[in-house]
Amino acid sequence: MRSSLFRLVHGSKMKALDGFPGPAPSFPFGNGLDFVGKLPWEVCARYAREYGGVTRIWLGGRPALVLNDPKLIGEVLDTRADDFYKNSPRTALLPVITDNCPFIANGADWKAKRESHPFRMDGLREWLASQVEPMRAMLREGVRLLKNVPGPVDVTQTVQQLGFDAFSVAVWGCVLGADVYEWFLTLGKTGDLRMKLDLMAPLFPPINPWFYSARRKWFALFSSLMDQAKAPDQPPRSDLLSVLLQRGRPSSDAFRDAMANIFFGGAFSAFSAVTSSLYSLAHNPAVEQRLRVELGALVGRDPDYDLEALESCTYLDCVLREALRVYSPAPLYFRNSAKDRSVSLGGQTLPPNTLLFISNWFLHHDPAHWNDPDRFDPSRWENGGAEQNPFGSGWYFPFGRGPRTCVGQPFAMMAMKLTLAEILTNSRLELDRTLPYRQDFFFGVMTPKGLKGSFRPVGSS
Ligand code: HEM
């Protein structure tokens, strides 16, 4: 009945994508109710199992395609990227991250913003190497303080705040403090709500006064840090801000915003992966033991370890790759087909501006590609495993694919490895292993939720 009503109302539009398989839509929500109370990437994975690599769905009266096919995803994100553009989450994120970010830009504007992004600077690797020491010192102190906390803590929140402080040291040259972290979360909550509403309803400017207050303080702080860094007779410093200002980067609002957005670009996703790694290690003692042996040799070095030594920890690399596969922090994002013309995909013609869901969740767990896919098994990345499934390949793309692949990947990998290494070598996480891994969806990122644990001295029982 509801299906016939849907066809009656939207029949003319339905012809356009009729060639693709998908669940029958019903009036008035189409297939929108499939997503209510569910994690959207799991719904997309179910569609893959039931309908294959492309599924046509309806969000109310608006058709969309859900892509789970590596070849088609490769076309959309990479080889035919010019036939597609990024609409969502532009409107949702504009009030939070401003227009000064490649993440929500398109066309020539995107190209210019991507090229001038701080992480596209010459000598990125040398700068990353210079940050191992200050970030490590901050993380050691942060972990030392955590060991004094008497009761169990929320592991996701704790690791995220630790990571935020480590990002602050590298990018701004100092720990910014708890208030600034609160502003970040306030801005993040507004962005999160808007991203969730984005595909369902028209978006209006935020109404929450705390959002505006946090945003004012957030940007004012970064403007003042830039003024301080430009003041005469500053001692030489290695943080990203000082390095880029020394190299003559103009201290414009655009630069300030791009620097501030490094937190939004990566603090939620990078430290989701660190927490997922800690969870997986606690549930796989043999893996943890092997990693601890490797890290023991790393921190036992004199002088202390550098970037090269960190990167030579191959098992640490395997653990992280596996956490990014099993618990992909960015499991779903969107593209639209060109606004002004029809484009073809999968042998069919898409009407202008067709919405596409792109998910890596199903492909990261596809049993046709991965052996025992739900098992956390870092050794699958050894003996040629990493070469067979490089970042940005068909069944493995936690950082995206093609020209818009994550600009923060090198920094994120280094920060995640450093944080894991310092947590594991300076503490023993007593995780409450009775608690299941539950997923949350915040600011477009999959984060574990509800994990509790205590950080104890190494060797204590
Ligand atoms: C584990 C950590 C991270 C993950 C899993 C991740 C994931 C992703 C993914 C999947 C994309 C592609 C989105 C799309 O194609 O629509 C992306 C793009 C992007 N990421 Fe990350 N990211 C991480 C860390 C970071 C960090 C630390 C930054 C800091 C700058 C960052 C900044 C960006 C930006 C600016 C883009 C847009 C690039 C463009 O459109 O040209 N990310 N990221």
Boltz pocket constraint, residues with backbone or C-beta under 6 A from the ligand:
constraints:
  - pocket:
      binder: B
      contacts: [[A, 86], [A, 101], [A, 102], [A, 103], [A, 104], [A, 105], [A, 110], [A, 114], [A, 119], [A, 261], [A, 262], [A, 263], [A, 265], [A, 266], [A, 267], [A, 269], [A, 270], [A, 271], [A, 273], [A, 329], [A, 330], [A, 333], [A, 334], [A, 397], [A, 398], [A, 399], [A, 400], [A, 401], [A, 403], [A, 404], [A, 405], [A, 406], [A, 407], [A, 408], [A, 409], [A, 411], [A, 412]]
      max_distance: 6.0
